[in-house]
Amino acid sequence: MIFLNKLVNGLDPEKFFQEIRKSGEGSFGKVYTCVQNNKTYALKKIHVDTEVLKDEIEKEIAILERIANNLPKPSSIMNFYGYFIDKDKYKELYYCLVFDFFQSTLRQIITSHQIKGQFFAFDLLETYFQQFLFGMTYLQSIGLGLGLGLGLGLGL
């Protein structure tokens, strides 16, 4: 493996592969749960097979870095620790983005309630809605409005 490392906080890309398990998959990549320095991270691994996709990923990274560098940010915006580029022995290119790890996504929580036929308590809905509004207000305040069309860590 060949790495181009753009991670912060002294994170080492090679160590992410020592303890890893697949935890999800989306249309543009796979998400892995990784442990480094006794902290759990989510690693979004995207296979880059076209120049257009590479450009889109690099735009997303630029936005994520802008968000990460504008402090303080609300707790409803997950931390982005950077990325590294991985080329395997077949010269396949992967962008690996590193985020905070969460046990479940909002989509999984909603689906679980639907399957069980449960309703959300009003105070829980209010909390989710407040977090959403705080996050969107923050993004607007740093010049990133609605309509980005990017994952931004919202479940791939």
N, C-alpha and C positions, 0 to 999 in steps of 0.2 A: 504494500500500500504506500502511496505517496500522498502526503498531507500538505495542504496550504492552510496554515493555522491563523484564524482571526478570532480566537476565543479570548475572553477576559477572565480575571480572577485566577490566573495561573492554571486554568483547566487544560488538560492534556488530551488531545484527540485520541491518541493510541490507547489510553486507559479506558475510554468509553466502550471499547470492544472487549474488555475483560469481564464485565458483568452486564449482559444485555439480554433483553427478551422483547419480542414483538408485542406491542399492545394495541395496535390499530392500523388501519389502512384507509387511505382516501384516494381521490382521483389522481392526485399528483405525487403521491409518495406513501411511505410507510412510517409509522411512529414506533419508536422503541423506548423502553424504560431502561435507563442506565444508571449506574451508581459510580460516583467518584468522590473520594474524600468523605465517605459516609453520608453523602447527600444524593437524593434521587433526582434525576433529570429526565426530561422528555427529549428525545433526539428525533427530529423530523428529517428523514433521509429521502432525497428526491433524485431520481435518475434523470440526468440531463441528456436528452437524445436529439435535441434540435437547438439551433442558435436562438430561435424565438423563445423557447422555454428558458434558456440560460438568461436572456435579457429580462424576462419576467421575474425570475428568481432574484436576480440582482436588484431589480426595482423594489421587490418585497424586502430584501435585506436592508436596502438603504432606508426604507420607511421604518423598519424595526429598530435599526440603529438610531435613527432620529428620535424615536419614542424612548429608547433606553437612555439616551443622553440628555433628555429633558426632564430633570428632576425638580421637585418631587412629583411623582405620578401616583394616581390613586391605586389602591390595592386591587381594584378590579382589572387592572392591566397587568398581565403576567410578565415576569422578567425574561428578557432575551439576553443570553450570555454570549452570543456571537455564533460563528459558524466555522466550519472547516470544509475544505474540498478534498474529496477522497477519489483517487484513481486506483482501481483494482488492477490485478495482473493482466486483465484483458483490455486495459486502457479505457474502461467504461468510467464515465465521469458522474460523481454524485456530490450534491451539495448537502451537507449535514448541519441543520440548524438546531441550536440547543436552547431549551426553554425550561421553566419550572415544570415539575411533574405534578399533575393532579389525578386523584384516583378515578374521577369520572368527568365527563363533559356535561354541559347543561342538556344537550340532546339526549344523552343516556339517562339522566335523571328524569326528564320529561317522559321518555319512552317507558321507563320502569314504572312510573306512576300510572301511565295509560294502561299498561299490561295488567297491573294489579287493580285497575278501576278506582284508584285513589285520586282525591282532589288535593291540591296544594293548599296549605294553610295560608290565610291572607298575609300574615306577617312574613312568611317565607317568600311569597310572591313580591311583596313590597321590597324586601331586601334585594332580590334579584333585579327588580326594576330599577332601584336606586343605583346599584352597582353598574348596570348598563348605562344609565344616564350620566353617572360620574365619569365613566370611561369615554362615552361619546363627547361629553363636554370638554374633557381633557384633550382628546384628539382634535376637536375643533379649535381649542385655544392655542395649539401649536401648529395650526394651519393644515391639519389633515381632517377634512370633512368627510361626510358620508359619500358613498359611491366609489370607494377604493377598489372594491371587487377582490380583495385579498383575504387570505386566511387569517392573518394576524393572530394566530394562535387560538382561533375560535373553534377548533375541532377539525382542522384540515379541510 
